Amino acid sequence: MHPPPVLTLLIRAYCHLCDEMRIAVAPLAARFNASVVELDVDADAALEERYGERIPVLFLGSPAEGVELCHYTLDSAAVHRSLARQATDA
């Protein structure tokens, strides 16, 4: 059996776009039984250097090995397609 998908959301504590992305992705994650892992870029120098102000960023999988789905605002169609594709590949 294939493990449930993992979405990784790169955030900052003081980021209103991050709050909006967190709220917007929750229904899609629930629909596909995906977990959402949040990583604060300010707690990881490599992530902060790589993504800087381009936050929030949403990945299917991890930032190192996953697929970037969207940044700044949720691209719900892209997230839905990716999660649906992973569900059918399982």
N, CA and C atoms as an extended XYZ file, in Angstrom:
270
Properties=species:S:1:pos:R:3:atomname:S:1:resname:S:1:resid:I:1 pbc="F F F"
N         0.838       -1.184        0.000 N   MET     1
C         0.000        0.000        0.000 CA  MET     1
C         0.884        1.249        0.000 C   MET     1
N         0.503        2.211       -0.767 N   HIS     2
C         1.263        3.448       -0.934 CA  HIS     2
C         1.006        4.372        0.261 C   HIS     2
N         2.059        4.994        0.818 N   PRO     3
C         1.844        5.913        1.942 CA  PRO     3
C         1.074        7.157        1.492 C   PRO     3
N         0.368        7.796        2.421 N   PRO     4
C        -0.357        9.021        2.061 CA  PRO     4
C         0.620       10.107        1.600 C   PRO     4
N         0.172       10.979        0.720 N   PRO     5
C         1.051       12.043        0.231 CA  PRO     5
C         1.402       13.037        1.339 C   PRO     5
N         2.556       13.662        1.163 N   VAL     6
C         3.018       14.691        2.088 CA  VAL     6
C         3.202       15.982        1.294 C   VAL     6
N         2.574       17.031        1.761 N   LEU     7
C         2.777       18.367        1.218 CA  LEU     7
C         3.664       19.115        2.201 C   LEU     7
N         4.663       19.802        1.695 N   THR     8
C         5.535       20.601        2.558 CA  THR     8
C         5.315       22.064        2.227 C   THR     8
N         5.029       22.831        3.252 N   LEU     9
C         4.760       24.263        3.112 CA  LEU     9
C         5.879       25.041        3.787 C   LEU     9
N         6.622       25.797        2.991 N   LEU    10
C         7.649       26.676        3.545 CA  LEU    10
C         6.983       27.963        3.987 C   LEU    10
N         7.225       28.348        5.231 N   ILE    11
C         6.532       29.494        5.821 CA  ILE    11
C         7.508       30.398        6.563 C   ILE    11
N         6.961       31.516        7.028 N   ARG    12
C         7.578       32.415        8.005 CA  ARG    12
C         6.514       32.725        9.042 C   ARG    12
N         6.928       32.957       10.253 N   ALA    13
C         5.984       33.204       11.346 CA  ALA    13
C         5.143       34.457       11.115 C   ALA    13
N         5.688       35.472       10.530 N   TYR    14
C         4.992       36.752       10.391 CA  TYR    14
C         4.405       36.967        8.989 C   TYR    14
N         4.169       35.928        8.253 N   CYS    15
C         3.789       36.008        6.843 CA  CYS    15
C         2.283       35.797        6.666 C   CYS    15
N         1.569       36.833        6.256 N   HIS    16
C         0.120       36.689        6.052 CA  HIS    16
C        -0.191       35.799        4.846 C   HIS    16
N         0.671       35.803        3.824 N   LEU    17
C         0.452       34.901        2.688 CA  LEU    17
C         0.590       33.445        3.128 C   LEU    17
N         1.482       33.200        4.068 N   CYS    18
C         1.653       31.843        4.604 CA  CYS    18
C         0.379       31.395        5.318 C   CYS    18
N        -0.199       32.294        6.098 N   ASP    19
C        -1.453       31.980        6.790 CA  ASP    19
C        -2.548       31.661        5.777 C   ASP    19
N        -2.617       32.452        4.720 N   GLU    20
C        -3.634       32.230        3.688 CA  GLU    20
C        -3.421       30.902        2.963 C   GLU    20
N        -2.165       30.580        2.636 N   MET    21
C        -1.870       29.317        1.959 CA  MET    21
C        -2.219       28.139        2.871 C   MET    21
N        -1.885       28.243        4.140 N   ARG    22
C        -2.177       27.178        5.109 CA  ARG    22
C        -3.680       26.881        5.130 C   ARG    22
N        -4.484       27.918        5.176 N   ILE    23
C        -5.943       27.765        5.212 CA  ILE    23
C        -6.460       27.201        3.887 C   ILE    23
N        -5.922       27.703        2.784 N   ALA    24
C        -6.409       27.297        1.463 CA  ALA    24
C        -6.059       25.858        1.115 C   ALA    24
N        -4.902       25.367        1.564 N   VAL    25
C        -4.481       24.013        1.197 CA  VAL    25
C        -5.151       22.952        2.066 C   VAL    25
N        -5.638       23.311        3.225 N   ALA    26
C        -6.206       22.329        4.159 CA  ALA    26
C        -7.312       21.464        3.544 C   ALA    26
N        -8.306       22.037        2.837 N   PRO    27
C        -9.352       21.181        2.259 CA  PRO    27
C        -8.822       20.197        1.206 C   PRO    27
N        -7.871       20.634        0.393 N   LEU    28
C        -7.286       19.730       -0.609 CA  LEU    28
C        -6.502       18.614        0.070 C   LEU    28
N        -5.750       18.957        1.081 N   ALA    29
C        -4.995       17.941        1.810 CA  ALA    29
C        -5.949       16.927        2.428 C   ALA    29
N        -7.015       17.399        3.019 N   ALA    30
C        -7.988       16.497        3.643 CA  ALA    30
C        -8.642       15.600        2.603 C   ALA    30
N        -8.959       16.152        1.455 N   ARG    31
C        -9.613       15.377        0.397 CA  ARG    31
C        -8.762       14.190       -0.052 C   ARG    31
N        -7.441       14.383       -0.095 N   PHE    32
C        -6.538       13.339       -0.570 CA  PHE    32
C        -5.781       12.654        0.573 C   PHE    32
N        -6.232       12.881        1.806 N   ASN    33
C        -5.613       12.273        2.979 CA  ASN    33
C        -4.118       12.589        3.056 C   ASN    33
N        -3.751       13.784        2.641 N   ALA    34
C        -2.352       14.217        2.653 CA  ALA    34
C        -2.041       14.929        3.963 C   ALA    34
N        -0.835       14.750        4.423 N   SER    35
C        -0.398       15.520        5.580 CA  SER    35
C         0.312       16.773        5.074 C   SER    35
N         0.275       17.812        5.882 N   VAL    36
C         0.954       19.056        5.556 CA  VAL    36
C         2.017       19.302        6.618 C   VAL    36
N         3.261       19.345        6.170 N   VAL    37
C         4.387       19.613        7.049 CA  VAL    37
C         4.822       21.046        6.795 C   VAL    37
N         4.957       21.822        7.859 N   GLU    38
C         5.391       23.209        7.718 CA  GLU    38
C         6.846       23.340        8.148 C   GLU    38
N         7.619       24.032        7.333 N   LEU    39
C         9.009       24.329        7.650 CA  LEU    39
C         9.195       25.839        7.647 C   LEU    39
N         9.706       26.373        8.740 N   ASP    40
C         9.975       27.810        8.849 CA  ASP    40
C        11.339       28.082        8.218 C   ASP    40
N        11.366       28.839        7.140 N   VAL    41
C        12.628       29.101        6.439 CA  VAL    41
C        13.613       29.854        7.318 C   VAL    41
N        13.132       30.615        8.280 N   ASP    42
C        14.031       31.361        9.153 CA  ASP    42
C        14.769       30.445       10.136 C   ASP    42
N        14.336       29.210       10.262 N   ALA    43
C        14.998       28.244       11.144 CA  ALA    43
C        15.989       27.374       10.383 C   ALA    43
N        16.114       27.580        9.080 N   ASP    44
C        17.003       26.762        8.254 CA  ASP    44
C        17.729       27.686        7.278 C   ASP    44
N        19.008       27.905        7.526 N   ALA    45
C        19.787       28.855        6.725 CA  ALA    45
C        19.793       28.508        5.241 C   ALA    45
N        19.852       27.217        4.912 N   ALA    46
C        19.884       26.812        3.499 CA  ALA    46
C        18.558       27.141        2.811 C   ALA    46
N        17.444       26.874        3.485 N   LEU    47
C        16.135       27.208        2.900 CA  LEU    47
C        15.965       28.715        2.780 C   LEU    47
N        16.410       29.454        3.796 N   GLU    48
C        16.277       30.911        3.758 CA  GLU    48
C        17.096       31.476        2.608 C   GLU    48
N        18.287       30.950        2.419 N   GLU    49
C        19.136       31.424        1.322 CA  GLU    49
C        18.513       31.104       -0.033 C   GLU    49
N        17.951       29.919       -0.160 N   ARG    50
C        17.403       29.496       -1.454 CA  ARG    50
C        16.084       30.196       -1.796 C   ARG    50
N        15.205       30.363       -0.804 N   TYR    51
C        13.862       30.886       -1.096 CA  TYR    51
C        13.673       32.340       -0.683 C   TYR    51
N        14.495       32.848        0.238 N   GLY    52
C        14.455       34.256        0.610 CA  GLY    52
C        13.051       34.767        0.877 C   GLY    52
N        12.647       35.719        0.076 N   GLU    53
C        11.322       36.337        0.227 CA  GLU    53
C        10.244       35.628       -0.589 C   GLU    53
N        10.600       34.590       -1.337 N   ARG    54
C         9.632       33.872       -2.174 CA  ARG    54
C         8.919       32.816       -1.326 C   ARG    54
N         8.178       33.311       -0.357 N   ILE    55
C         7.487       32.472        0.623 CA  ILE    55
C         6.025       32.893        0.641 C   ILE    55
N         5.089       32.040        0.799 N   PRO    56
C         5.171       30.607        1.008 CA  PRO    56
C         5.425       29.841       -0.295 C   PRO    56
N         5.968       28.644       -0.122 N   VAL    57
C         6.171       27.725       -1.239 CA  VAL    57
C         5.594       26.381       -0.820 C   VAL    57
N         4.837       25.762       -1.717 N   LEU    58
C         4.219       24.471       -1.436 CA  LEU    58
C         4.825       23.406       -2.342 C   LEU    58
N         5.230       22.285       -1.730 N   PHE    59
C         5.817       21.164       -2.449 CA  PHE    59
C         4.995       19.916       -2.244 C   PHE    59
N         4.993       19.061       -3.238 N   LEU    60
C         4.553       17.690       -3.058 CA  LEU    60
C         5.828       16.940       -2.711 C   LEU    60
N         5.934       16.482       -1.470 N   GLY    61
C         7.167       15.897       -0.969 CA  GLY    61
C         7.986       16.952       -0.254 C   GLY    61
N         9.277       16.706       -0.181 N   SER    62
C        10.172       17.621        0.530 CA  SER    62
C        10.741       18.664       -0.418 C   SER    62
N        11.241       19.774        0.112 N   PRO    63
C        11.877       20.766       -0.765 CA  PRO    63
C        13.078       20.191       -1.519 C   PRO    63
N        13.799       19.278       -0.914 N   ALA    64
C        14.995       18.718       -1.551 CA  ALA    64
C        14.661       17.724       -2.655 C   ALA    64
N        13.609       16.934       -2.461 N   GLU    65
C        13.328       15.841       -3.399 CA  GLU    65
C        11.954       15.928       -4.052 C   GLU    65
N        11.132       16.851       -3.600 N   GLY    66
C         9.769       16.921       -4.097 CA  GLY    66
C         9.613       17.818       -5.304 C   GLY    66
N         8.371       18.109       -5.598 N   VAL    67
C         8.003       18.939       -6.744 CA  VAL    67
C         7.370       20.217       -6.222 C   VAL    67
N         7.906       21.371       -6.650 N   GLU    68
C         7.300       22.642       -6.264 CA  GLU    68
C         5.976       22.789       -7.002 C   GLU    68
N         4.911       23.009       -6.247 N   LEU    69
C         3.579       23.134       -6.836 CA  LEU    69
C         3.173       24.583       -7.050 C   LEU    69
N         3.530       25.443       -6.112 N   CYS    70
C         3.150       26.845       -6.238 CA  CYS    70
C         3.876       27.666       -5.173 C   CYS    70
N         3.848       28.980       -5.350 N   HIS    71
C         4.383       29.878       -4.333 CA  HIS    71
C         3.531       31.144       -4.302 C   HIS    71
N         3.629       31.869       -3.210 N   TYR    72
C         2.844       33.072       -2.894 CA  TYR    72
C         1.374       32.759       -2.649 C   TYR    72
N         0.679       32.216       -3.649 N   THR    73
C        -0.736       31.867       -3.477 CA  THR    73
C        -0.953       30.434       -3.946 C   THR    73
N        -2.008       29.823       -3.450 N   LEU    74
C        -2.296       28.435       -3.788 CA  LEU    74
C        -2.772       28.316       -5.231 C   LEU    74
N        -2.141       27.438       -5.979 N   ASP    75
C        -2.624       27.055       -7.303 CA  ASP    75
C        -3.386       25.754       -7.082 C   ASP    75
N        -4.662       25.873       -6.740 N   SER    76
C        -5.433       24.696       -6.340 CA  SER    76
C        -5.531       23.673       -7.459 C   SER    76
N        -5.575       24.122       -8.710 N   ALA    77
C        -5.652       23.177       -9.829 CA  ALA    77
C        -4.374       22.341       -9.912 C   ALA    77
N        -3.217       22.964       -9.757 N   ALA    78
C        -1.943       22.235       -9.813 CA  ALA    78
C        -1.823       21.264       -8.642 C   ALA    78
N        -2.237       21.693       -7.466 N   VAL    79
C        -2.162       20.817       -6.291 CA  VAL    79
C        -3.112       19.643       -6.470 C   VAL    79
N        -4.331       19.924       -6.941 N   HIS    80
C        -5.320       18.861       -7.161 CA  HIS    80
C        -4.798       17.849       -8.178 C   HIS    80
N        -4.257       18.328       -9.293 N   ARG    81
C        -3.717       17.430      -10.327 CA  ARG    81
C        -2.601       16.553       -9.764 C   ARG    81
N        -1.688       17.148       -9.026 N   SER    82
C        -0.557       16.395       -8.482 CA  SER    82
C        -1.015       15.355       -7.481 C   SER    82
N        -1.937       15.714       -6.596 N   LEU    83
C        -2.416       14.759       -5.602 CA  LEU    83
C        -3.251       13.653       -6.263 C   LEU    83
N        -4.047       14.020       -7.257 N   ALA    84
C        -4.837       13.020       -7.963 CA  ALA    84
C        -3.944       12.064       -8.731 C   ALA    84
N        -2.903       12.577       -9.374 N   ARG    85
C        -1.956       11.738      -10.109 CA  ARG    85
C        -1.254       10.783       -9.158 C   ARG    85
N        -0.844       11.271       -8.007 N   GLN    86
C        -0.176       10.395       -7.042 CA  GLN    86
C        -1.133        9.334       -6.532 C   GLN    86
N        -2.407        9.671       -6.359 N   ALA    87
C        -3.395        8.705       -5.883 CA  ALA    87
C        -3.618        7.598       -6.908 C   ALA    87
N        -3.600        7.932       -8.204 N   THR    88
C        -3.819        6.920       -9.226 CA  THR    88
C        -2.569        6.085       -9.477 C   THR    88
N        -1.405        6.640       -9.152 N   ASP    89
C        -0.140        5.904       -9.298 CA  ASP    89
C         0.067        4.908       -8.162 C   ASP    89
N        -0.706        5.101       -7.104 N   ALA    90
C        -0.508        4.262       -5.902 CA  ALA    90
C        -0.981        2.847       -6.138 C   ALA    90
